[in-house]
Amino acid sequence: MSTGAVVETRDLTRRYGPHVLALDHVNLQLRPGEVYGLIGPNGAGKTTFLRLVLGLIRPTDGSSTVLGSPAGSPEALRRVGAVVEAPAFYPYLSGRNNLVVLSRYAGTDPAQIDPAIERVGLAERAGDKVSGYSLGMRQRLGLAAAFMKDPALYLLDEPTNGLDPYGIAAMRRIIRDLADSGRTVLLSSHLLAEVEQVCDRIGIIHHGRLLLEQTMGELRGAGGRLRVVASPVDRAAEIVRGVAGVEAVEVTDVGLDVATDPANAPAIARALVQASVDLVELRETSRSLEEAFMQLTGEPADGRELG
């Protein structure tokens, strides 16, 4: 593989025993400088995919490259920073000393330790033992460990897990700053609202298969729908159904949900005004990430079902 992709997989497959197909012929490319969100229900294959890209497990079939080298090779791992599942540290050492140990092991510049700690907002607690850290603080420390390498690719599994709203907002800014500086981020998360705000592209995975891969713009623009708020609503629905190009009209609690090309908006407005219907609002609507997820998987898109 030599396409210039940061990560590229071809028919990547992983089985656990004869009956469990965790990943099913996944073909995926990560582009330089993008934030790619991988979402799916529990057991969908997200963590299995991350482990394969890191070389922690081997594929049953297919192949993958990371930054032009085989996944899991020393050449690839030198340029990857990862926080997968719950970061593990020595509980009896301070946060800073844990990073000192990791720096020595990885051969990174120890001068990067304090800037990494500052970057994730742990400066005030860096001297405390990790045994006293909350889950969110451990997540921050794991990200600081990744920052020390200044990698080209970040693999982040549930990076906002355990963070308060301020921490989530800070993490969002950090991720966007990484992409803006030319780094690539592969983000796995069950918090769809956060994924929707920070990601450039989305991959929806279900039962080990990649069901959808779109930019956020493509996803939001899918469907071709207009919202019409007018009075009286029954008369408005009757008029709109008679406009050429309108495929369907549904009366909702907030008005009319109209399936049509958004270019038909002026024709709909004219028809309503000519019929003496009071037009209050007419705008294009887009489906959310949650709606796309529900349509493709039939699964509830909330923290109880996604992992």
BELZILIN-V459741 format. One line per field, one symbol per residue. phi: phi as a letter, one per 40 degrees, with the letter a starting at -180 (. if undefined). burial: 1 if it has 9 or more other ideal C-beta (glycine too) atoms within 8 Angstrom, else 0. Layout:
BEGIN
phi: ???
burial: ???
END
This chain:
BEGIN
phi: .acgccbbbbfcbabbgcbbbcabfcbabbccgbbbcbbicdgchccdccccccgcbbccagaabbfgbddgcdccccbbbbbbfccbbcccbcdcccccccccccgcccccccdcccccgbdcbcccccdcccdccccccccccccdcfccbbbbbfcccgccdccccccccccccccccgcbbbbbacccccdccbccbbbbbafgbccaaacccccccchgbbbbbabccccccccccccdgccabbcbcbibbbcacdccdccccccccccgccccaaacbbccccccccccbgbcbbccbcb
burial: 0000111111111110000011111111111001111111100111111111111000100111111011101001101111110010100011111111111000010001111111110100110111001011111111111111101111111111011000110111011101100011111111110111011011111101110101010011010011111100101110110010010010100011111101011011101110001010110001111001110110101000110
END
